[in-house]
Amino acid sequence: MPTVLSTKIMSPSQRELLLNSGVGFVEYEAITIRLIDFTISKPHDNLIFTSQNAVKSYTKKENSEKRSKISAFCVGEKTKSMLEDLGFTVISNAQNAEELAKNIVALHKNKAFLFLSGNKRRDELPNILKKNNVRYSEVVIYETTLNPKKFERRFDGVLFFSPSGVESFVVENNLRDTIAFCIGATTASEAKKYTNKIILANKQTIENVIVKAVKHLSAHYQGDVTPLSAKGGLSPRGDN
C-alpha cells in the first residue's frame, strides 16, 4: 500500500479522502504560523495579501467598517473568497505573487500599495514592484517558524502546501526517491531544488493535492503509468 506524508495536519474530511482511497498517510505540522502585533502608520486604499494568514492577522486588528472602501489585491482563490466574505472589494486575484505583481504593473501602476506580508515572504512581488517604480510599503503581520522533524522511513509521496513546508522538511530529510505533490507553482519551485519528481495540483486547495496524490499513486501501484515526472521535471501547472 502506498503511503504519503502530509506536511500539514488535515481536517477530518481531508483525512477521509485518503482513508477511503487505500493510501496510507502520516501527518505533521512542518511550520507554525503566529499572528503578531503590527502598526500601520497611515491609511491605505490598496492592500496586497499573498496568503490567508495575512488576511487573518490584518482583520484581527483593523476596523471592519473600513473594509468595503479598501481595494484588495491577492493571491489564491481561497484568499479571494475569504476577503470577499469579510467585506473587502477584490480588484485583482492571481495564481501566485509574481503574476499578481505583473498584473499590478500592467493595470494599476500609478496607485500606492501596502503589502501585508509574513517574515518569510518571497522576493518576486517586491522585486517586480521596485523594478517598475510602483509605490508600495510593507508591514510584516505574521511569522512563519520551521518545525523540522526527522523521519526514518521512506514515503511514496510528500504533500507540500507552501515553500516553507518544503524548507522545513528538507532540514532533516531528503526528497531523493520521493514524489513531491505541490499545491502550486511557487511551492513546486522550492521543491525543484531538491527533486525533479514533482506533480502539481490542478487547483490551489489541500483537497486537490490529496486527490492528485491518490490518483497518481493508485495508478502507479496498479502498473498503469510510467514513473512520475522524473524525466520532465514539473508536470502541468496548477493554480498557484
C-alpha positions as CSV (number, residue, x, y, z in Angstrom):
1,M,0.0,0.0,0.0
2,P,1.4,3.4,-0.9
3,T,2.0,5.9,1.9
4,V,2.2,9.7,1.9
5,L,3.4,12.2,4.4
6,S,1.4,15.4,4.8
7,T,3.3,18.4,5.9
8,K,0.1,19.8,7.4
9,I,-2.4,18.4,9.9
10,M,-5.5,17.7,7.8
11,S,-9.2,18.2,8.7
12,P,-11.4,15.1,9.2
13,S,-12.9,15.4,5.7
14,Q,-9.5,15.7,4.2
15,R,-8.3,12.6,6.0
16,E,-11.4,10.7,4.7
17,L,-10.1,11.3,1.1
18,L,-7.1,9.3,2.0
19,L,-8.7,6.7,4.3
20,N,-11.3,5.8,1.6
21,S,-8.6,5.5,-1.1
22,G,-6.4,2.8,0.3
23,V,-3.5,5.2,0.5
24,G,-1.8,5.3,3.9
25,F,-0.7,8.6,5.5
26,V,1.3,10.2,8.2
27,E,0.8,13.9,9.0
28,Y,2.6,16.6,11.0
29,E,2.9,20.4,11.1
30,A,6.0,21.3,9.2
31,I,5.6,25.0,10.0
32,T,4.0,27.1,12.7
33,I,2.2,30.4,11.9
34,R,1.9,33.1,14.6
35,L,-0.1,36.3,14.1
36,I,1.8,39.2,15.5
37,D,1.1,42.7,16.6
38,F,1.8,45.4,14.0
39,T,1.4,49.1,13.4
40,I,0.2,50.8,10.1
41,S,1.3,54.4,10.2
42,K,-1.3,55.8,7.8
43,P,-4.5,54.6,6.0
44,H,-4.0,52.8,2.6
45,D,-6.6,52.3,0.0
46,N,-4.9,49.4,-1.8
47,L,-3.7,46.3,0.2
48,I,-1.8,43.3,-1.1
49,F,-2.5,39.9,0.5
50,T,-0.5,36.9,-0.6
51,S,-1.9,34.4,1.9
52,Q,-4.9,33.7,4.1
53,N,-2.6,34.2,7.1
54,A,-2.1,37.8,6.2
55,V,-5.9,38.3,5.9
56,K,-6.4,36.6,9.4
57,S,-3.8,38.8,11.0
58,Y,-5.0,42.1,9.4
59,T,-8.7,41.6,10.1
60,K,-7.9,40.6,13.7
61,K,-6.9,44.2,14.3
62,E,-8.3,46.6,11.7
63,N,-11.7,48.3,11.7
64,S,-14.3,46.2,9.9
65,E,-16.3,49.4,8.9
66,K,-13.5,50.4,6.5
67,R,-13.3,47.1,4.6
68,S,-15.7,48.0,1.8
69,K,-13.6,51.1,0.9
70,I,-10.4,49.1,0.6
71,S,-9.2,47.6,-2.7
72,A,-7.6,44.2,-2.2
73,F,-5.1,42.6,-4.4
74,C,-4.4,38.9,-3.6
75,V,-3.0,35.5,-4.4
76,G,-5.2,32.4,-4.5
77,E,-8.9,31.7,-4.8
78,K,-9.3,30.9,-1.1
79,T,-7.7,34.1,-0.1
80,K,-10.0,35.9,-2.5
81,S,-13.1,34.2,-1.1
82,M,-12.0,35.0,2.4
83,L,-11.5,38.7,1.6
84,E,-14.9,38.9,-0.1
85,D,-16.7,37.2,2.8
86,L,-15.1,39.7,5.1
87,G,-16.4,42.6,3.1
88,F,-13.4,43.6,1.0
89,T,-13.5,44.5,-2.7
90,V,-11.1,42.3,-4.5
91,I,-9.7,44.2,-7.6
92,S,-7.1,41.6,-8.7
93,N,-6.5,38.0,-7.9
94,A,-3.7,35.9,-9.3
95,Q,-2.3,32.3,-9.1
96,N,1.0,33.4,-7.5
97,A,2.8,36.5,-6.2
98,E,4.8,37.0,-9.4
99,E,1.7,37.0,-11.6
100,L,-0.1,39.4,-9.2
101,A,2.8,41.9,-9.3
102,K,2.8,41.8,-13.1
103,N,-1.0,42.5,-13.1
104,I,-0.4,45.5,-10.8
105,V,2.3,46.9,-13.0
106,A,0.2,46.4,-16.1
107,L,-3.1,47.8,-14.8
108,H,-2.5,49.7,-11.5
109,K,1.0,51.1,-11.8
110,N,0.0,54.6,-10.6
111,K,-1.6,53.5,-7.4
112,A,0.2,53.3,-4.0
113,F,0.1,49.9,-2.1
114,L,0.6,48.4,1.3
115,F,2.0,44.8,1.2
116,L,0.9,42.8,4.2
117,S,3.4,40.1,4.5
118,G,4.9,37.3,6.6
119,N,8.5,37.2,7.8
120,K,9.4,34.5,5.2
121,R,7.8,36.1,2.2
122,R,9.4,35.5,-1.2
123,D,11.0,38.3,-3.2
124,E,9.2,38.1,-6.5
125,L,6.5,40.6,-5.8
126,P,8.5,43.4,-4.2
127,N,11.3,43.0,-6.7
128,I,8.9,43.4,-9.6
129,L,7.2,46.4,-8.0
130,K,10.5,48.1,-7.3
131,K,11.8,47.5,-10.8
132,N,8.7,49.2,-12.2
133,N,8.7,52.1,-9.8
134,V,5.4,51.1,-8.2
135,R,4.9,52.9,-4.9
136,Y,4.5,50.5,-2.0
137,S,5.3,50.0,1.6
138,E,5.5,46.7,3.5
139,V,4.4,45.6,7.0
140,V,5.1,42.1,8.4
141,I,2.0,41.0,10.2
142,Y,2.6,37.2,10.8
143,E,5.6,35.0,11.4
144,T,6.4,31.5,10.0
145,T,8.6,29.2,12.0
146,L,10.0,25.9,10.6
147,N,9.4,22.7,12.6
148,P,12.0,20.3,11.3
149,K,11.4,16.6,12.1
150,K,13.4,13.5,11.1
151,F,11.6,10.6,9.5
152,E,13.4,7.3,9.5
153,R,11.1,5.7,6.8
154,R,10.6,6.4,3.2
155,F,7.3,7.8,1.8
156,D,5.9,7.3,-1.7
157,G,4.9,10.9,-1.7
158,V,5.1,14.1,0.4
159,L,2.3,16.6,0.3
160,F,3.6,20.2,0.3
161,F,1.4,23.3,0.8
162,S,3.9,26.1,0.9
163,P,7.6,26.8,0.1
164,S,8.2,27.0,3.9
165,G,6.9,23.5,4.2
166,V,9.4,22.3,1.7
167,E,12.2,24.2,3.5
168,S,11.2,22.6,6.8
169,F,11.1,19.0,5.5
170,V,14.5,19.1,3.9
171,V,16.3,20.3,7.0
172,E,16.2,16.7,8.4
173,N,15.1,14.6,5.3
174,N,15.6,14.3,1.6
175,L,13.4,14.0,-1.4
176,R,15.7,11.9,-3.5
177,D,13.3,8.9,-4.1
178,T,10.0,10.6,-3.3
179,I,7.4,12.4,-5.3
180,A,6.6,15.9,-4.2
181,F,2.9,16.7,-4.6
182,C,2.7,20.5,-4.5
183,I,-0.2,22.9,-4.1
184,G,1.1,25.3,-6.7
185,A,4.0,26.5,-8.9
186,T,5.6,28.6,-6.1
187,T,5.8,25.6,-3.8
188,A,7.0,23.4,-6.7
189,S,9.8,25.9,-7.5
190,E,11.1,25.3,-4.0
191,A,10.7,21.6,-4.2
192,K,12.5,21.6,-7.6
193,K,15.7,22.5,-5.7
194,Y,15.7,19.0,-4.2
195,T,13.9,16.7,-6.7
196,N,12.7,16.5,-10.2
197,K,9.8,14.2,-9.2
198,I,7.1,16.9,-8.9
199,I,3.4,16.8,-9.5
200,L,1.2,19.9,-9.2
201,A,-2.3,20.1,-8.1
202,N,-4.9,21.3,-10.6
203,K,-6.4,23.7,-8.1
204,Q,-4.8,25.5,-5.2
205,T,-6.6,23.5,-2.5
206,I,-5.5,21.0,0.1
207,E,-8.2,18.6,-1.2
208,N,-6.8,18.8,-4.8
209,V,-3.3,18.0,-3.6
210,I,-4.7,14.9,-1.9
211,V,-6.8,13.8,-4.9
212,K,-3.8,14.3,-7.2
213,A,-1.6,12.1,-4.9
214,V,-4.3,9.4,-4.6
215,K,-4.9,9.2,-8.3
216,H,-1.3,9.1,-9.2
217,L,-0.1,6.6,-6.6
218,S,-3.1,4.3,-7.1
219,A,-2.5,4.2,-10.8
220,H,1.3,3.8,-10.3
221,Y,0.8,0.8,-7.9
222,Q,-1.5,-0.8,-10.4
223,G,1.1,-0.5,-13.1
224,D,-0.9,1.9,-15.2
225,V,1.6,4.7,-15.5
226,T,5.2,5.3,-16.2
227,P,7.3,6.5,-13.3
228,L,6.2,10.0,-12.3
229,S,7.6,13.2,-13.8
230,A,11.2,12.1,-13.3
231,K,12.0,12.7,-17.0
232,G,10.3,16.0,-17.4
233,G,10.6,18.0,-14.2
234,L,7.5,19.9,-13.4
235,S,4.2,18.4,-14.6
236,P,1.4,20.6,-15.9
237,R,0.8,23.7,-13.8
238,G,-1.8,24.0,-11.2
239,D,-3.5,27.2,-9.9
240,N,-0.7,28.5,-7.7
